[in-house]
Amino acid sequence: KKSEQELKDEEMELFTKYYMEWKGGKKSDTVSYANIPRFYYRLPAEDEVLLQKLREESRAVFLQRKSRELLDNEELQNLWFLLDKHQTSPMIGEEAMINYENFLKVGEKAGPKCKQFFTAKIFAKLLHNDPYGRISIMQFFNYVMRKG
């Protein structure tokens, strides 16, 4: 007669066997890792000149593209002018505020580089306890300067 542990082991073995047959064989165990995308690429060695040059060039192109996305001084001044022009009264002390409707108007006029900053998510993130549902123009502008 078999012990209780032997019966449990046998049951588990049979369960695994039948489950694998039902699932389609053991192929799935060896193929599952193939669906995971590769995320690590080793750095090229010093003697791999072509790979070194390719890495440098791709990094330079990436940085150029990112720098083109940044707002230049003139675009920042234009953004500040638009925000100031569309501020919503009343002011809180010295702080100029803007409501969501005017925020969207500024977003339309500010240009394509600024479009990424004029979202409901960013407005909500900067929205604090203003009774009129507005955000501080200065806080938004600082946010753009930090993120952009």
Stockholm file with secondary structure:
# STOCKHOLM 1.0

chainA/1-148         KKSEQELKDEEMELFTKYYMEWKGGKKSDTVSYANIPRFYYRLPAEDEVLLQKLREESRAVFLQRKSRELLDNEELQNLWFLLDKHQTSPMIGEEAMINYENFLKVGEKAGPKCKQFFTAKIFAKLLHNDPYGRISIMQFFNYVMRKG
#=GR chainA/1-148 SS CCCHHHHHHHHHHHHHHHHHHHHTCTHHHHHGGGGSCCCCCCCCCTTCHHHHHHHHHHHHHHHHHHHHHSCCHHHHHHHHHHHHHTCEEEEETTEEEEEHHHHHHHHHHSCTTTGGGCCHHHHHHHCCSCTTSEEEHHHHHHHHHHHC
#=GC SS_cons         CCCHHHHHHHHHHHHHHHHHHHHTCTHHHHHGGGGSCCCCCCCCCTTCHHHHHHHHHHHHHHHHHHHHHSCCHHHHHHHHHHHHHTCEEEEETTEEEEEHHHHHHHHHHSCTTTGGGCCHHHHHHHCCSCTTSEEEHHHHHHHHHHHC
//
